[in-house]
C-alpha cells in the first residue's frame, strides 16, 4: 500500500471526524520501522501532538502523559513498543479533541499479548496478557476503530471504508450543563453557608472549565476576593486557570496563583487547606482521589464545591459518590448535587469514548440486588474472569468501593495469579476480595530489605514487617495480603466481608501462609471494619500521600500460634509510640481516626493517683496544667469512640492544640468554655474506667 493512499485516507478520516465531532482510533501493527514510516502520513505537529514513546517520532518529542492533563491535542500517538502503561494511555486519550486521531504503534496482534506480558510492570504471571488479548478481540467489531497491519494492507491493497457523515457537530460553550454548574457555584457564595455543592461528571464534560468560568464571574461581580482550588496535582486544574485567564486577560498568572486587581485564585494541596484559613470559596477538583478523612476536614469550610469524575480515564469516582454522600447527609443535610452529562470536547456518540469504556470497563457497574438472600463464597478462576459478565461485576465492585481504581488495576486483576474471592447472592456478585501472595524472598534480598537498602516491587507488608522488626522470617516466609476488598453498597454491614475473609483465611492456610495482612489509607470506618475481623494494627506510616494527605496503616492476623506474641508486641509498641509521634510525625491524623485506632488496643490500666488527679481537676481543685499528664494517660485507657465530645480532649491532650485553636474549632467562647466541656468529657472517661476495673 503506497504512502500516498494512506495519507489520503488519514486526511479524509480527519475531515469526517471534524464534521461529526468524533475521535477515531488507528492501530498500526507491524515492525517498528514500518509503523514509524506510516506515521509520516498523519501530518503531526509538535504543539498539536501528544506522543508517548521512548524517543522522538516524526519530529515530535515525547511527553509525560500525566503532566498533560488539562491540555488539548488534535493527535495522540502511543508507541506501545516502549510505552506500556495503560494508565498513561487512557490519560493521553482524554486530551484528544473532536476531529482528532489516537494512533497506537504496536506489534502484530498475534504476537502482541506475549510481548506486552514480557515487558509488563503490573503483572506477568501468564505467558501472554489476557487483559490485552480481550481488548484486541473488540477491535474488529467496534465502530471508529481501525486496524492497519502491514500484511493486511499488502493482502487487500485497499484501506478500510470511511465512516459516514452525520449531522455536523458544533461546539457551543459554555454548554447548558456548564452554565447550570456555574450558576450553582455562584449560589454557594451568595446563599447560606454550609450548603456544599457536588458536581459530578464523566471525563470530558468540562467540569474543570466550569470552575474557571465561575471564578471569573465571581471576581468580575465583586462577589469573591480569595478563592482556593485543590486537586491531586496542580496540572489537573490547568483547564480552570486557563479559562479564568481567557475570560479575564487583564489578570496575571504567577506559578500556582492567578491575580486580578485585589482578587486571588490560589492552588494548594488538599492537606494544606485548613478550616481556619480565610477563603471566600474552596473548590475541590477530582475530589474522588481524596479519602473520607480529608474530605471531612475540607467540609469544615463554610463555602465549598466538590467536583469529581464518575467514570474517567485516570480512575473512577464511584467510591466517592457513594461513601461521601453518607457524610454529607449527616453533616451538611442541605448539600446539593448537579451533573454534567453533555460532552464538551467531542460529540455524545463519540466512537473512541465508547470503545475505551468497553475495553477498559470505565463505566463498569455491579449488578444491583433488591435483597440479600443466601450468600455463597467461592474462589474465581481465570476462566471466570474471561467472561464479560463476571469481569464487569467484579471490576464494577472494585470501582464502587475504592477511590482510585485505575485501568492498570484491571490489567493486574486479569494478568496476575492473585486469588479473587467472590460472594454471590441470587446470581449477583455482591462482594470481591483480592489476595496477593507475599514473601519467599531470598536471603540476600531480605538482608538488604532489613538494612533499608532495597525495596523490591511487591511484598508490601512482608517487607515492611521485616524492616521494622529486623526479623527475616516475615520476608522469607509466606503470607497473603488483602489488596482489595469490596462489598456492594446495598449489602454492606451484613457480614459479606466477614464471609470473604473467612474464605481468605482458608485459602491462605491451605497454601501454607503464616499470616494475613492488609494496608490501607487511614479512616475511622475502615479501621473499625478490620478491628471487627480481629486484625491487629501494627504499623502507622510516617509519610502522608502528597495528594490525599492520608497515612497508611498495616494490620495483620496470625494464622497459627507462632506469631501471636510477635504481633501483640508490635501492637503494644504502636500504642506506646502514638502519644509521642502525634505531636511531630502524625499531627494530621484525624481525631476520629485516632480515636478508632486507639480503641483497637483495648482498655488500659489507670493508676489510683491518675484517677484522683483527674477527679480533683473536675472538682476545680487543680488547674489543667497540674492534671494534664494524668488526663493524657486516662485518655489512652478508654475507648474514645464511646465518649461524647472526646475529640475535644484528643485535640488538647494528644495533638497539643492551643486553647484558642480548640475554642475556634468547637465554636466555644474561650478557654473557660473549653474547660467546662473538658470536665464533662473526663467525667465520662472516669465512669468507663471504673466499670472496666471492677
N, C-alpha and C positions, 0 to 999 in steps of 0.2 A: 504494500500500500504506500503510495507516494506521499511525501510530507505535505504536498500542496493540497491533496484531498482532505487530509486530517485537519489542516489549517482552516479550510473552508467549512468543514463540519463544526469545528470549535467556534468559529465566528457566527455561524447560523444558530448554534445552540445558545450562545450568549444573547443573541438577539431575541430568541424565543423566551429565554429566562427573564430578560429585562421586561419584555412585554407582559408576561404572565405574573411577574413578581415572585418567580420561583428561583430556587437554587438547585443545581444538579451535581451529581457525584460521578466521577470517572475513575475507574481502576485501570492503571497501565501496568499490566503484569508481564514480566519477562526479565531478561538480564538487565542489570542496572544501566549499562551503556546504551542499550536500545531504548529503555524507558526515558532516560535523560535526553536522548535525541528527539523523541516525540514531544518532549516538553517544550521544545523551541516553537511549537505551533500555537502555544497558548498566549503569546504576547504578554509576558509577565513584566510588570513594572516593579521596581524596588519598593516604592512607597505604597503601592496598591496591593502588594502580595505579602502574605504571611507564609514563611517557609519553615517547616520543621525538618531539619536534616543535620548531618554531621559536618557538611561542608556546603559552600555556595553552589547554587544551580542556576543556570541561565542568567547569571549576573545578579542574582538575588541572594542576599546574605541571610542565613538562618537566624531565627529569633526564638526567645523562650516563651512558650505559649501562655503560661500563667501570668506573665508580665504584660500581655496584650489585652487582657480583659478590659472591656470598656471602649476598645478601639474597633474600627470597622475596615474590612478589606473586600476587594472585589474578586480576589483569588486566594485560595488557601491550598498550599501544596505540602503534602506529607510524604517524605521518603521513608516508607515503612521498613526499608532495609536497615536503617540506622536509628530511626526514631520509633521506639516501640511502646511508649507509654500511652495507653488508651485514654487515660485521664487528660493527657495533653491533646490527643486527637480531638476529643469532644470539646475541650476548652477552645481550641483553634476553630472548630466548626462554628461555634457560637459567635465568632466575629465576622462571619461571612454575610454580606449584604445580598438583597434580592438582585438577580441578574448575575450572581457570582457562581464560580465553579470550585468544587472541592476535588482536588486531584490527588490520588494516592498511588505512589510508585511502589510496586510490590513484586515479589517472586511469582512464578506461575502458581495458580490457585492449588494445583495438585500437590505442590511441594511446600507451600507457604505455612500451613499449620505446623509442620515439623520444624521448619526453620524458625518460626516465631517462638515455638516452645523452647528450642535450644538457647535462645537469647533472652528468654523471659526473666524479668526481675521479680515478678509476682509469684509465680509457681511453675514448676516444670516436673511434676510427678508422673506425667504420662508422656509417651513418645511423641504425641502430637497434641496441639491445643484443641480441645473440644469447644472451648469458648470461640475461637476464631473459625473453626470448621462450621459451627452453627450459623455464624454471620454470613459466611460465604454461600451457604445454601439459599439465602434470601435474595442474593443479588439478582439472579435471573428473573425473579417474579416481581421485582419492585420497580414501580414507575419512576422515571427520572434518575435511574442508576444504570450506568453503562460499564461493561467490562470489555476493555480493549486489550487483547493479548496479541503478541507477535504472531503466533501460529494461527490464531483465529483470523486475523486480518489477511494473512497470506492465503489461507484456505478459501475465504469468501470473496476476497477482492472488493469488498464493499463495507461501508460503515453502517452502524445502526440507524434506524429510522428516527428522524427528529420528532420531538413531541409536538402536538398541535397547539395552535394559539387559542387561548380563551379570551374572555373579555379583558381589555387592558387594565392592568393594576396601577392605581395611582396612590401614592403615599400622602396622606393628609395628616400633618402634625400640628398641634397635638391631636391624638385620637380622642374620640368621645370618652373612652375609658380613662385615658391620661388626664383629661380635664376634670373628670369626676374625682380622680385621686387628688389632683391639685386643690380643688375646692374643699375636699375633706381635710387635707393637711392645714389649710388656712383656718378651718373651723377649730382645729386642735389649739391654735394660737389664740383665736378670738373668742372661743367659747369657754365653758367652765374647765377648770383644771382637773387633773386626774381622770381624764377620759381618753386613754390611749387609742391610737388608730393602728390597725394592722392592714398592710397592703400585701395581697397575695397575687402571684402571677407565675406563669411558666416563663421560661427563658425567652428573651427577645420581645417582650411586651412593653418595653420602655419604662420599666419601673424606676430605674436609677435616673433616667432623664426627667421623669415626673418629679422626683425630689428636687432636681435642679430648677425646673420651672417654678415650683412652689417657692423655693428660696428667693428667686429673682422677684416674684410678685410680693413676697413679704418684705423684702428690702425696699423695693420701689414704693410700696404703700406705706412705709414707715411703721409696719406692724412688728418688726423684729430688728434687733441690732446684733445679737450674738447667737449664732446657730452652730451647734456641734454636730458633726456627722461621723459615724464609725462604721467599720466593716472589717472583715478578716484581713484585708490588705488595702493600702491606700489606692492601689491600681483599680480595685473593684468599684470605686466611686468616681473614677475619672469621667464617666459619662455625665454625672451630676455636675461636676466642676466645669466641664466643657459647655454644658447647657447654660449655666449661670454666666459664663464669660460671653457666650454668643448673645444672650439677651441683655447683658449689661457690659458692653465692651469698654466702658469708661473705668471699670474697676481694674484691680491689679492682682495677679497671682504670684504668691511667694511660697514656693515649696508646697506644703500641705495646707495652705491657707489662701483665702481669697478676700480682698478688702475693697469695699465700696463706700467712700466717704467715711462715716463712723460705724459702718456695718462690717461684720466679720463672719466668714464661714470657715470653720477650722476642723480638719480631720484629726481624730485622736483614736488610739486603740481602745477597745471596749473597757479594759480594766483601768484605764487612766481617767475614765469619766466618773467622777464622784457625785453622789446626790447633793452634796453641799456646794457644788460648783454653780455659778450664777448664769446658766444658759437660758435664753428665752425659749429655745426649742432644741430637742435632741432627735436626730434622725439615725436610725439603726438600719443599715442596708445589709442584706444577706444575713438576717437575724437567725436563720436556721443553723448557722455554723456555731452558734454560741450555746453553752449549756444552760440548764434551767437556773442554776445559782447566779450566773452573771446576768441573765435576763431579768431575774427578780430584783437584783440590785439596780439595774437600769430603770426598772419600773418605778423606782422612787422619785425619778424626775417628774415634776408635775405636768409637763407637756412633752410628750414623746410619741414618735411614729416608728413602728417596726415594719420593715419591708423584707419580704422573703420570697425566694424562688420555691415553688412547689415541686415542679419537675424541671430539672435543668441539666446542663452539660457538666457542671462541676460537681454535682451531687444533688441530693434531694432534701427538701424541707418538710416532708410529711411528718417526721418525728416532732418537729417544732409545731407544726399545725395542730397536732393532736394533744401533745403534752402541755404546751404552754397555755393552751386555751383554758385548761382547768385552773391555772394560777390567775389568769385574767378574770375569770368568772368570780373567783374568791376575793381577790384583792382590788380589782377595778371593774365592778359589775357593769359600769356604764361604758365599757370599751366598745369600739366599733370596728367593723371589718369591711373592706372594699376589695374587689377583684378586678384585675386587668386580664381580659380574655383575648382582645384583638391584637395580633402581632403588629409590630411597628416596622421592622426591617425587612419583612417578607410577607407574602400573601398567606391567608389562613389555610390554604390547601397545599402548602409548600411540600414538595416530594422529599427533600432532604430531611426535614424535620420528622416526617412520618417514618422514613427508613431508620433514622437514628433512634427514634423512640422504640421501634420494634426490635432493632438489633441489640440495643443496649438496655432494653427494658426500663427506659427512663420514666415511663408512665405506669410501671407495674403496680398493681393493686391486689392485695389479698382478697379472696372471696369473703363476703360477709355472711355470718351465720346468725340467725334470729335468736337461737338459744343454744346453750352448751349442754349437750346430752352426754352420752358415753364418750369419754376421751381415750383414744388408744395412742400409744407412743411406739415409734419404730425408727430404726436407722435407715436412712435413704442410701441407695447405691447410685453409682454413676449413671446407670441406665434410667433411674428415676429422674435424674436432673436433665437428661436428654429429652424428656417430654416437656413440651412448651407449657402445658397447663400447670404441671408441678413446679417447674422452674420459676414461672411467673408468680405463683403463690408464695414460694419460698423467698424470692428476692423482694417481692412486694412487702412481706412482713419485715424484712431487714430494713427496707427503706422507711417503713412506717414507724419503726421503733427506735431508729438511730438517727442522729443529727447529720452525720457527714458520710452517708453512704455514697460511694462513687462508682463509676464504671469498672475500675480495677477490682472492686470487691466482687463484682460478678465474675470477672476473669478468675480470681482466686477461688471462688466457690466452685467453678467448673473444672479448673485445671490442677487443683491440689487434692491430695489424698486426705483431706480433713474429714472428720466424722460429722455428718449432718444428721441431727435427730429431729424428727418432726412429730408434732402432736396433731391428731386429726379428730374431727367430730363431724358426723353426718356428711362425709365426703369432702369436707373443707379442711385445709391445713390451718390450724389456729395457733400454732407455736413452732418455732425453729430454734435449735441450739447448735452452734458450730464449735466443734472441738478441734484444737490443734495439738499435735504431738510435740513435746519439748524434751530437751535433754539428749543424752547419748553423745555428748561432745568428747573429743579425745583429750588425753591428759595435757598435752601442750597448750591446746586452746583453752582448756579450763583454767590452767595456771595463769595464762595471760588475762583471762576474764577476771579472776580473783585479784590480780595485781592492778586492774584498771587499765590495762594496755590494749585490750581488744573488746569489741562489741560486734561479733558476727551477726549477720542478718537472722532474724527469728529468735526463738527461745527466750522471749522477753522476760518472763518471770523466772525461769530457771537460771538465767544469767544474773538477774538482779539478786536473787536469794544467795547464790554462790558468792557474789561480790560483797554483799553487806555482812554475811556471816563468816566468810572465809572458809566455808565448808564445800569441798569439791563435789560431794555427793549430789548436790542439787543440780549441777550441770552434767555430771557423769551419768546419773541415774535417769529414769524415765518418768515423765509426768504428762498430764494433759492440761491445756489451758482453755477455758471457755472464752473464745474470741468474741462471739456474739450470742446473745440470747434475746428472743423477741416473742411477744405474745400479742395476738390481735387485740385491738383496743377494747372491743366489747367483751373480751374473755379474760381480762386481767383480774387479779386478786381472787381467782377461783381455783388455784392450785395447779394450773397448767405448767408454770415454770418449775414448780417442785417436782412434778412428774418427769419432766425432761431432764432435770438434774439428777434424778434417781437413775434414769437410764444412762446418763453420762457417767455416773459412778460405776455402774455395772460394766459398761464398756471399758472404762479405764482399768478397773480391777482385772478384767479378762485379759487385757493387754500387758499386765504386769506393772502398771504405773503405781508409784508410791503416794502420789497426792494429786489433787485437782487444784486449779488456781484460776484467777481472773484478774484483769487490770482494767480500770475504768476511770473516767473523769468524775471527780467527787461531786456528789449531790446527795441530799438527805434521803430522798426516796430510793435511790439505787443502793446506798449503804444499808438501808433498812431491809431491802429485799435479800441481800446476801447474808445479813445477820440472821434472818429467819431461816435460811438454808444451812445455818451452823458453820459458815465460813468465817475464819478469823482474819481481821485486818492486821497486817504485819509490817507494812512499809508505806509511808506517805511521801510522794515525790517532793523534791525541794524546788523544782522549777515549774513555773506555770507556762502553759501553751501561750505563744506570743499573740495569737488571735483571740483565744477564748478566755484566758486568764484562769483556767481550771488546773488544779493539781490532780495527779493520778494516785490512785490507791490500789495496793496489791492485797488480795485476800486469798487465803489458802484453806484447804481441808485435807487432813491426813486420811489416807485410805487404809491405814494399819496402825498398830501401836507404836511403831518405831519413831515417828516424827511428832507425836502429840506433845511431848515435853519441849522439843525444839520450837514448835510453833507457838506454844503458850509463852515461852520465854521471849520470843520475838514480839509478841503482842504486848507483854508487860513492859518491854523496853520502849515500844512506841508510846505506850500510855505514860511512862515516866518522862519521856523526852518532850512530849507535846507542850506542856506548860512553858518550857524554856524556848522551844522553837517558834511558838506562836508570836512572840514579840519581835522576832527578827526574820525567820525563814518563811513562816506561814501566816503572815499578817493578813493576807487577803482571802483566807478561808472564810466562807460564810458562817454566820453564827448558827444557823440551823444545821448545816453540815457538820460543824464541830460538835454540837450537842448530840447529834445522832451517832457520830463516830465514838464519842466518849461513852455512850450508852452500850456500845458493844463490849466494853471491858468489864461490865458487871459492877456491882456495888463495892466500894472500898470501905476501909475501917477508919472511923474518925475517933481521935483521942478525946478523953473527957475534958482535957484542957481546951482543945479547939472548940468543942461544942459549947462549953461555958463561956468562952471568949465571945463567940458569935451571939450567944443569948444576951450577954451584957451589952453588946452593941445594939441589939434590937430594943433593949430597955433604956438606951441612951446613956448608959453608964460609961461607955467607952466611945471615943471618936473612931471614925473609919480607919484612919492610919494605924491605930493600935490593934485593929481587928483584921486588917486586910490579909495577912498571911494565913490566919486560921480560916477566914472566909474562903480563900482560894482553895485550901485543902478540902473544905466542905463541898465546894462546887465539883470537885473531882471524885466525890464519894457517892453521888446520887445520879439517877437518870434524869438529866436535864430536860429531856423530852416530856417528862411528867410534871414539870414545874411551870406554872403560868408566869409569863414575862421573864423567863430565865435568860433570854437574850440580853437583857439589860445587865445582868450580873456577869455574863460572859464577856461583854464588851469592856466592862470596868476591870474585872479581875484577870481575865486571861489575855485579852487583847490590849489591856492597859490604855484605853482611850481616856482622854481627859474629861473633866466634868462638863465643860462647855460643849464638846462634841457629842457626848451622850445626851445631854439635855436637848440639843438641837435634833438629834436623830429620833428621839422618842417624844419630841414636842412637849417637853416638861419645862417648867419655869425655874430653871437654875438648879444649883446643887441641892438645895434643901428639898425640892420636889423629887429629885432623883433619889436621894437617900430615903425619903419616905416610901417610895416604891421598892427600893432595895431591901428595906427591912421586911417588907411583906414577902419578898422572894426568899430571904433567908429563913423566915419562919416556916415556909413550906418545906424547904430543904431539911430543916431540923426535924420536922414531923416525919418525913420519909425515913431519915436515918434512924430515928427512934423505933419505928415499926420494923425496919430491917434488922436492927441489932437486938431485938427482943428474942 
